[in-house]
Amino acid sequence: MDSSQSKYGGPRIHELFVDELRGRDVSWFKVDSRSSSCRVGWQAARPARAGPEGDCKVDVQRLETFVAVAQSNTLAEAAERLGYARSTVTSHLQALERALGASLLERGASVNRLTRAGTRFLEYATDILDKLAQAQAAVAAAAEDRPSTLSIGATASLCTYRLPSFLRTLRRLMPNLETQIFVGSVAQLRDQVGRGELAAALINSAPLPTSVRATEGDDRRHLWTDRAVLVGTPESVARPERLLVTAPGCVYRDIAEKEVLPRLGRVRVQQVGSVDGVKSSVLGGMGVGVVPAIAVGPQLESGQLTEMQPSVLSPVMSELIWNAGVTPAHVIPHFQLLRPPGSLQPARPGTSCVTSGIAS
């Protein structure tokens, strides 16, 4: 059976993920020992009638196109992301729908919306792509015959609230990967990654305009968008006298000074270090402060803290950046598979989201 060449390859790759594909109507699997390439696909149990080309199969390239469409607002955005013509994206989707015998995307919507069948298929598509990338990384690591070590930087707030889930994801994808964690400010981490002192870093900042993000290249991935909140004890919120802030260079410090301080008027500003410092000081009744909503969710729910209104503050974007020159080659495909939140629609401003590959 004819098939498209997948970007996932390796002479032993089938040994690593064939078990994962059992029970999923896999109808063909082929390894070409001369080119060390791997091809995989399957047909639906009740395939739809083939189109004019007689093409009624699912392959990795079309899976990647479908996942990109699910993560994009429009087909044009998905095409730009993949480097394809829009007609190619449409052709891939139509071929998948013929193979599966079901519509995957709602027609006529202004933004991409998956059908019920499409939503269900997305779970399998992302899982299979993850398994393929995992197999590719395992083969590359085995070929190197040595464990890989990754130096990762992170801001203090991300170390507390986001790093553990990120590391769990890396461990799941690359069990043999060792990590070393370093803490720094956003400016320090950007500089260290740029110089190659760190392979990668988790940083947070106010969201950049879409036009700016589009030119950033393929060495970064948006992972979360968190809501910033101005909080205090009920007494502090009723009569705010002190604004508690993080260290200079922190995005929450910037939001506090630029967006909150003008509203509060004549209050004292006191630096208390980190997001955890602001949280602890706020809980102690020392004043009000800006923190990520994820940091104070239980306290807001219990009533220990109150969100000061009006409190519509800029959301904070967290992203992974890396230096391709020092990041192990087999790690980069995993980084590139990390996906932004809100796969079907843009995330509601201020909501806390996770990528499909990152545990919350």
ZIMOUR-V502540 format. One line per field, one symbol per residue. ss: DSSP state (h for helix, s for strand, l for the rest). phi: phi as a letter, one per 40 degrees, with the letter a starting at -180 (. if undefined). psi: psi as a letter, one per 30 degrees, with the letter a starting at -180 (. if undefined). A space follows every 10 residues. Layout:
BEGIN
ss = ???
phi = ???
psi = ???
END
This chain:
BEGIN
ss = llllllllsl llhhhhhhhh hllllsssss ssllllssss ssllllllll lllllllslh hhhhhhhhhh llllhhhhhh hhlllhhhhh hhhhhhhhhh llllslllll lllslhhhhh hhhhhhhhhh hhhhhhhhhh hhhhllllss sssslhhhhh hlhhhhhhhh hhhllllsss sssllhhhhh hhhhhlllls sssssslllh hhhlllllls sssssslsss sslhhhhhll lsssslllll hhhhhhhhhh hhhhlllsss slllhhhhhh hhhllllsss sshhhhhhhh hhlllsslll lllllsssss ssllllllhh hhhhhhhlll llllllllll llllllllll
phi = .cacccccai cbccccbccc ccgbfcbaab bcccbfbbba aabcdbcccc cdcgcbbbbc dccccccccc cbcbcccccc ccgbcccccc cccccccccc gacbbccgcc bcbccccccc cdcccccccc cccccccccc ccccfaccbb cbbaccccdc bbddcccccc cccbdcccbb bbbacdcccd cccccgcbca acbbacdcdd ccccbcgbba acbabbccbc bacdccccbc babcbccdgc ccccccccbc dcccgcbcbb cbgbdcccdc ccccgcibac acdccbdccc ccgcbbccbc bcbccbcbab babccbcddc cddcdcccbc cgccacccdg ccbbccbbcc
psi = kklkklfklk fgeeffgeef fkghhkfkkk kjfeghlkkk llkleiklkl aefgjhlkle eeeeeeeeef fleleeeeee efglleeeee eeeeeeeeef hlkfkkkfkf lkkkleeeee eeeeeeeeee eeeeeeeeee eeefhkkkkk kklkleeeee feeeeeeeee eeeifgkkkk kkklleeeee eeeefgfkel kjlllkklke eeefgfahhl kkeljkkkkj llleeeeeik fkjklalkfk efeeeeeefe efefbilkkk kgcleeeeee eefggfallk lkeffgeeee effelkkkkk hjlklkkklk lljfffkkef eeeeeffkkl lifelkkkkf lklllfgkk.
END
